[in-house]
Amino acid sequence: MNVDLHQLLIVFAAYVIAAGSPGPSNMRIMGVAMSRGRGAALILASGVVSGSIFWGFMASTGISALLARYAQALLVLQVFGGLYLLFLAFRAGRSALTSNEKLAVRASTDEVAFSRGELYGRGLLMHLANPKSVLAWIALVTLGIGPNSSWQTMAAILGGCAVLSVTIFCGYAIVFSTPPMVALYRRCRRWIESLLAMFFVFAGLRMLLSPM
């Protein structure tokens, strides 16, 4: 099997840094893990992982590189992604302004409507609507493929990054759903939701205003 281990290590290190750094997906998983528990956060994380694997496959086949040449397509993703982050900011801000009693009543009625499919879809949508994910995967594939690279190397890159994606995003869900983190959230819920709201506003405006 002709696999360039040096290329793989470079790509994997770059992916860990990119996926593990605090970003909209990680912050959203963290918030759901503390507020709704491990199961909900893992479902959300699985949607994020699916989105990451999808863009990885698109990058490996060259489709995402073709997409990147059309500024209009990436602009649509950028606007949609930015607006979605602002929507998340609105939800977090509304939660921060809601008393614990009212939030408990809302959660009891919300539980039925907020299905597993919706959680998964929200995670998937968050990653698919982020044009930075497209460009990041193009950079990773370009970084990992040399003039003499084989298809085995490409398969190893996709497989390895898929494993890392599951480890990182589901790791966020597990760590932030532990009893100490849940207890911290209950004590500081309004502060945490306020910080999340400010983060999503910053990320959303940055996405909307930054040039492609």
Disulfide bonds with the S-S distance in Angstrom:
none
